[in-house]
């Protein structure tokens, strides 16, 4: 029995060309025209590719076109009796099957990413609520972000301050930060649905700097021209304040030289710290100052020879106050209406006015003390003692056994105890006996301790020589 071989049907060349054209057109249509929102996004992203990426995508498209052609060729022979729409449908099905089996690498590169930091500059009248609204964040997000006490620092805004926000792909707050100054940046980060506060601190470098000037109109203008900040000028006035009356005794032609600590971050000056050494010439008389820190960590200023720069006590414990009652052993008490010695000085001042310790010492009493009301008593060495009465409240940290420094706030003016109005009652005692605080001769502070004298004199000699060297260099530059 003769066998019959099945022959592959042969189609006219014009039909094959038409079929190839339809397949190619359909493959381009499917590649270029998006059919869903996702495909539309893919097409948009592909348009953003750089030249190298674009060439890669063109090559991939050509390979995909060949795949489509092979798929159509390998399929069942074309039935030219079918309508052209039916042939397109079959071709489309074949192409879609091929696409389903072909991985698309582009999808991984266009996954949504969190946005970059968005900066908002604080304008006059802005609140944090306004800034949140500007970038589309709700009041609920604001409440959640500001839930901790530390985060409340973000609500204290200054005009010109920059707040940066970072949002996730859904537009929700991911993090925020703000540079408070050159040394500190605060931020919030969302972690497990809650916001965590943190701050970044930069430790500046400390450099020694020299400045000098001659007074021709005022100390502050001359100091400013010399490069001293307001704080450094005030520090210099305080250092020499026991020897020079800067309000009444400054004269044209007075000079100053200062060695101080300057704070820098890179090439930028971000502040200053302590005056290390200084020389001030007032009406022809020269005053010197050297800062020294002893073995216990206590820092103070001394003259170059080691004697103290300051008196052991300041005269007045309350600023901007008037004397309402002086020291008087035979005064009639205004409340008790009988003769009772007034063993101190009364300073009338508004309730809440700060009260300062008049000298370094140790607190020996804090609390109610009969007619004195709320009272603080400070012992200064073995010989002196001061008392501060009628306080409305005590300063934070003031307690028996605590050391305080001259000028430190220890409480606030009030009218507790036997008082007819808000004022401070201040007493000064020497070896237990009351003396008039306004007329007593105030002692000078102790000189440098004998055990520290050798180390101090070595430092003093070095710093004074540094002042001389800088001064000579500057004078030579002026003469040139």
C-alpha positions, 0 to 999 in steps of 0.5 A: 500500500502506497504511503501518502506524505502530507505536504505543507500548504504553499501560499502565494508570496503576496499573501505571505507578505501581507501576513508578515506586515500585519504581524509586524504592525500588530507587534508595534501596536502592542508595544507602543500603545498602552492598554492599561494605566500601568502600561501607560506609566511604563511608556512614560518612564521609557521616554525618560531614559537616557540614550544608552537605556533607549538603545537597549530598549530599541534592541529589546523591541526588535528581539520581541518583534522577531519572537512575535514573527516566529510565534506566528510562523510556528502556529497553525497555517493561516486560513485565508478564508477567514476574515482579516479581523479573525486573523488579527485576533489570533495573532494578538492572542499569540503575541499576548502569550509570548508577552506573558512568557517574556520577563519585563526588566523595566518594571523593577527600575520604576518602582515608586520611591520616597520623595526627596527632602522638600524645603519650606522657609518660615515667613512672618506669621507662619505657624507649623500648622500653616507649613504642614498645610502648605505641603498637604499634611493634615492636622492629625499628622501635625498632632501625631508628630508633635506628641512628645515634649522634645518635638515641641521645639519644632513649634518655636519658629523664627522668620527665615528658618528652613524646615525640611519635610520628607514624604513617603510614596503615599504623601504621608510624613516620613521625616522632618528636620531643621537646622537651629544654628551652625552647631545643632540640627533637630529632626523627627523620624517615623518609626513603627507609626510613631515619631522619634525625636533626635538632634545632631550636634557638631562639636566646633574647633576651638582656636585662640584669637587676638583682638585689640583696639583704641577707644575713640567714642565708646567701648562697644563701637571700638570692640566691634571694630576690633572683631569682638562680639557683644558677649565678649565685650560684656565679658571684658567689662565684667572681668575688669569691672572691679577696677574700671567703672565702664559707665563713668571712667572710660576715656578717649585713647583708652586701649585694650588687648584680648586673647579669647577662644573662637569657635569654628566649623570648617572656615566659618566662625560660629561663636566664642567662649572665654577670654583667656587673657586681657590687658586694659589701659584706662587713663594711663593705668594698666590692668591685667587679667588671666583666666585660670582653672584650678585642680578642682575645676573652678575657674576665675580671673586673677591679675598677672601676679596672682592677686584676685581680680574681684571683690568677694561680694557684690554690693546689690543682690537685686537689679532695678530696685530701690532701697525702701528701708535701710539698716536701722537698729532702732526702727519701728516695725511696720507690721508689729508697730513696735521698736525692732532693730532692722538688721538689713536693707530692704530693696523694693522690687516687683514680684518675681524679680530675680535675686542674686547671691552676692558672693560665692558660698554654700547654701545652709538654709532654704525654707520658711523662717518665721517673719522672714517668710521664704528665706535662703541663707548662704555661708561664705567661708568661715567669716561671712554669711548673707540672708535673703528673705520674703521670696515668692519662690526659690530658684531651681536647684537651690537646696541646703549643701549646694554651692552657689556662685557670685551673681547666681540667681537663688530666688525671686522677690515676693512678700512672704512672712511679715511684709507689707509689699513685695521686696527683698530683705537682705542681711550681711553678717561678719562672725555672726554680727549684723553689719550695714550691707551698704557701708561695710568694706567689702573684702577682696577675693582670696589670691591664687592658692599657694598650691596653685601658684607655680602653675598659675604663674607659668600660665600667666607668663605664657599668656602675657607674652602672647599678648605682647607678641600679637601687639608688637606684630600688629603695631609693626603692620600699622607702621608699615 
